Amino acid sequence: MISYTDDMSTLEASQLRGFFVGWPAPPSPEQHLAVLRGSYYAVVAMEGDGRAVGFINMISDGVLTAFIPWLEVLPEHQGQGIGRELVSRALKAAESFYSVDLLCDPQLQPYYEKLGMRPVPGMGLRNWSALRG
Ligand SMILES: CC(C)(COP(=O)(O)OP(=O)(O)OC[C@H]1O[C@@H](n2cnc3c(N)ncnc32)[C@H](O)[C@@H]1OP(=O)(O)O)[C@@H](O)C(=O)NCCC(=O)NCCS
């Protein structure tokens, strides 16, 4: 049974194991927790045993614009609608804003299109040394 919470205050780093699959230098669970707590809005999908199996976070000016940096569902829990629920909750939290942006690989564009988003052009910069394993 999956439950969803947007209260990051009681979440612990030990509940955030296994994320950032395939990253050469993934953020530590402590960094991950700090990211969630520092976000404008975040939702975590939890198993009954308290283990996090998915998350989304959103940063924002709180007035008109928001950005979704990360969305992930653990591999063994994918394909069950958890990602869709996480995105829906984040978009609901931003429904009064002018813009909600995110970056994704082209093959995921249809996924986000089904959730009401449209492709936009963009630019970025990456400092991989900021990620601590
Ligand atoms: C993308 C991701 C979050 C989707 O989570 P999920 O819980 O598996 O998604 P859902 O069960 O809600 O899937 C809903 C739909 O999206 C489709 N979908 C899921 N992952 C997809 C992918 N990588 N590419 C294309 N379509 C995908 C599913 O087939 C499903 O389609 P349907 O509605 O026609 O049945 C998950 O695959 C994941 O964590 N991937 C690795 C990290 C990642 O890519 N994050 C996104 C960064 S922008």
The ligand as an SDF file (V2000), in Angstrom:
LIG
                    3D

 48 50  0  0  0  0  0  0  0  0999 V2000
    9.7680    8.5540  -15.2390 C   0  0  0  0  0  0  0  0  0  0  0  0
    9.2940    7.8530  -13.9730 C   0  0  0  0  0  0  0  0  0  0  0  0
    9.3270    8.8070  -12.7890 C   0  0  0  0  0  0  0  0  0  0  0  0
    7.8550    7.3830  -14.2040 C   0  0  0  0  0  0  0  0  0  0  0  0
    7.3650    6.8420  -12.9790 O   0  0  0  0  0  0  0  0  0  0  0  0
    6.3050    5.6580  -12.9600 P   0  0  0  0  0  0  0  0  0  0  0  0
    5.7520    5.5590  -11.5860 O   0  0  0  0  0  0  0  0  0  0  0  0
    6.9030    4.4360  -13.5500 O   0  0  0  0  0  0  0  0  0  0  0  0
    5.2150    6.2580  -13.9630 O   0  0  0  0  0  0  0  0  0  0  0  0
    3.7070    5.8530  -14.0850 P   0  0  0  0  0  0  0  0  0  0  0  0
    3.4600    4.4670  -13.5410 O   0  0  0  0  0  0  0  0  0  0  0  0
    2.8940    6.9570  -13.5320 O   0  0  0  0  0  0  0  0  0  0  0  0
    3.6060    5.7890  -15.6640 O   0  0  0  0  0  0  0  0  0  0  0  0
    2.6300    6.4230  -16.3550 C   0  0  0  0  0  0  0  0  0  0  0  0
    2.9090    6.2980  -17.8420 C   0  0  0  0  0  0  0  0  0  0  0  0
    4.2110    6.7600  -18.2190 O   0  0  0  0  0  0  0  0  0  0  0  0
    4.8910    5.8020  -19.0250 C   0  0  0  0  0  0  0  0  0  0  0  0
    6.3260    5.8530  -18.7460 N   0  0  0  0  0  0  0  0  0  0  0  0
    6.9070    5.5870  -17.5700 C   0  0  0  0  0  0  0  0  0  0  0  0
    8.2480    5.7280  -17.6750 N   0  0  0  0  0  0  0  0  0  0  0  0
    8.5010    6.0870  -18.9630 C   0  0  0  0  0  0  0  0  0  0  0  0
    9.6910    6.3490  -19.6790 C   0  0  0  0  0  0  0  0  0  0  0  0
   10.8990    6.2800  -19.1110 N   0  0  0  0  0  0  0  0  0  0  0  0
    9.5750    6.7110  -20.9740 N   0  0  0  0  0  0  0  0  0  0  0  0
    8.3540    6.7750  -21.5740 C   0  0  0  0  0  0  0  0  0  0  0  0
    7.1880    6.5200  -20.9330 N   0  0  0  0  0  0  0  0  0  0  0  0
    7.2720    6.1630  -19.6440 C   0  0  0  0  0  0  0  0  0  0  0  0
    4.2770    4.4980  -18.6100 C   0  0  0  0  0  0  0  0  0  0  0  0
    4.4030    3.5490  -19.6630 O   0  0  0  0  0  0  0  0  0  0  0  0
    2.8230    4.8870  -18.3640 C   0  0  0  0  0  0  0  0  0  0  0  0
    2.1340    4.9690  -19.5780 O   0  0  0  0  0  0  0  0  0  0  0  0
    0.5500    4.7330  -19.6740 P   0  0  0  0  0  0  0  0  0  0  0  0
   -0.0860    5.8110  -18.8310 O   0  0  0  0  0  0  0  0  0  0  0  0
    0.2560    4.8600  -21.1240 O   0  0  0  0  0  0  0  0  0  0  0  0
    0.3350    3.3730  -19.1130 O   0  0  0  0  0  0  0  0  0  0  0  0
   10.1400    6.5820  -13.6660 C   0  0  0  0  0  0  0  0  0  0  0  0
   10.1860    5.7660  -14.8290 O   0  0  0  0  0  0  0  0  0  0  0  0
   11.5470    6.8940  -13.1990 C   0  0  0  0  0  0  0  0  0  0  0  0
   11.7870    7.1210  -12.0170 O   0  0  0  0  0  0  0  0  0  0  0  0
   12.5140    6.9060  -14.1510 N   0  0  0  0  0  0  0  0  0  0  0  0
   13.9110    7.1660  -13.8090 C   0  0  0  0  0  0  0  0  0  0  0  0
   14.1550    8.6140  -13.4120 C   0  0  0  0  0  0  0  0  0  0  0  0
   13.6200    9.5780  -14.4400 C   0  0  0  0  0  0  0  0  0  0  0  0
   13.7560    9.4040  -15.6480 O   0  0  0  0  0  0  0  0  0  0  0  0
   12.9880   10.6420  -13.9250 N   0  0  0  0  0  0  0  0  0  0  0  0
   12.4220   11.6950  -14.7220 C   0  0  0  0  0  0  0  0  0  0  0  0
   13.4180   12.7800  -14.8900 C   0  0  0  0  0  0  0  0  0  0  0  0
   12.7850   14.0770  -15.9250 S   0  0  0  0  0  0  0  0  0  0  0  0
  1  2  1  0
  2  3  1  0
  2  4  1  0
  2 36  1  0
  4  5  1  0
  5  6  1  0
  6  7  2  0
  6  8  1  0
  6  9  1  0
  9 10  1  0
 10 11  2  0
 10 12  1  0
 10 13  1  0
 13 14  1  0
 14 15  1  0
 15 16  1  0
 15 30  1  0
 16 17  1  0
 17 18  1  0
 17 28  1  0
 18 19  1  0
 18 27  1  0
 19 20  2  0
 20 21  1  0
 21 22  1  0
 21 27  2  0
 22 23  1  0
 22 24  2  0
 24 25  1  0
 25 26  2  0
 26 27  1  0
 28 29  1  0
 28 30  1  0
 30 31  1  0
 31 32  1  0
 32 33  2  0
 32 34  1  0
 32 35  1  0
 36 37  1  0
 36 38  1  0
 38 39  2  0
 38 40  1  0
 40 41  1  0
 41 42  1  0
 42 43  1  0
 43 44  2  0
 43 45  1  0
 45 46  1  0
 46 47  1  0
 47 48  1  0
M  END
$$$$
